[in-house]
Amino acid sequence: MNRFFTSHKLVSGQTLTLEPAIQKHAIQVLRLQPGALIEVVGPDAQPYTAAIVAAAPLTVQVQAALSRQSELPVKVHLICGVPKGDKAELIVQKATELGAFAISFFNSEWATAKWDGKRVAKKLVRLQTIAQGAAEQSHRSVVPRIDVVTLNETTQLPAAAKLVAYEESAKAGERSVLVQTLEQRPTSLLVVFGPEGGLSPAEVARLAAAGFQPAGLGPRILRTETAPLYLLSAVSVLSELQGDKNE
């Protein structure tokens, strides 16, 4: 079944009209007809099955709540240095599919790309739309929040565990920090990634002073768009798949 996110609060048994954007996708693009079943998720992140009652406007009858859990047990917030080209779109789409709770971008010292104030608002709208589409496709219960932060704001963000993916740590052979961090079963994890030019020593020192622990992501040096996806895959294996095995 296709999944859609709505701003309406959902209750089993209710009949309601969904937003025009959902109608356009469900009826015009997917060509769903009355009687078809879909999944809808409200602001409380609880998914329900729903039956289409009418196509225009798109009216559904909410049915049973779904118990399947699709969110990572760790709320992972990615902080990524602004990348070149359309790599931010790739990061948002794939990181959403892999379970990221939130994704932020920042203008770092050594980045070759910068986002100025005039472009940011339009870019964030585009990225948030990509995140919602990816969340629906992967049957997430939460759409990650996409925003822009400064390094100073990053140092003040709360999290149970904080890491900075640092290529110099990888080059030095560091391979245990990520595993040891996840073995503590933190409820939230904040991870900073550099852009194509990497993080400057000053940025890493500033993050370290704020409690971020430098970590290598394996023995290979990963591209800026690959590192966040590696991290999320590792979190899934170590907190979901391996966690289930050990329980």
HELIX and SHEET records of a PDB file:
HELIX    1   1 PRO A   20  GLN A   23  1                                   4    
HELIX    2   2 LYS A   24  VAL A   29  3                                   6    
HELIX    3   3 LYS A   87  GLU A   97  1                                  11    
HELIX    4   4 GLY A  117  GLN A  137  1                                  21    
HELIX    5   5 LEU A  151  THR A  155  1                                   5    
HELIX    6   6 GLU A  167  LYS A  171  1                                   5    
HELIX    7   7 VAL A  177  GLU A  183  1                                   7    
HELIX    8   8 PRO A  201  ALA A  209  1                                   9    
HELIX    9   9 ALA A  227  SER A  236  1                                  10    
HELIX   10  10 VAL A  237  LEU A  241  3                                   5    
HELIX   11  11 GLN A  242  ASN A  246  1                                   5    
SHEET    1   A 5 ARG A   3  PHE A   5  0                                        
SHEET    2   A 5 LEU A  37  VAL A  41  1                                        
SHEET    3   A 5 PRO A  47  ALA A  54 -1                                        
SHEET    4   A 5 THR A  59  ALA A  65 -1                                        
SHEET    5   A 5 THR A  15  THR A  17 -1                                        
SHEET    1   B 6 ARG A 145  VAL A 148  0                                        
SHEET    2   B 6 ALA A 102  PHE A 106  1                                        
SHEET    3   B 6 LYS A  75  GLY A  81  1                                        
SHEET    4   B 6 SER A 188  PHE A 193  1                                        
SHEET    5   B 6 ALA A 161  ALA A 165  1                                        
SHEET    6   B 6 GLN A 213  ALA A 215  1                                        
END                                                                             
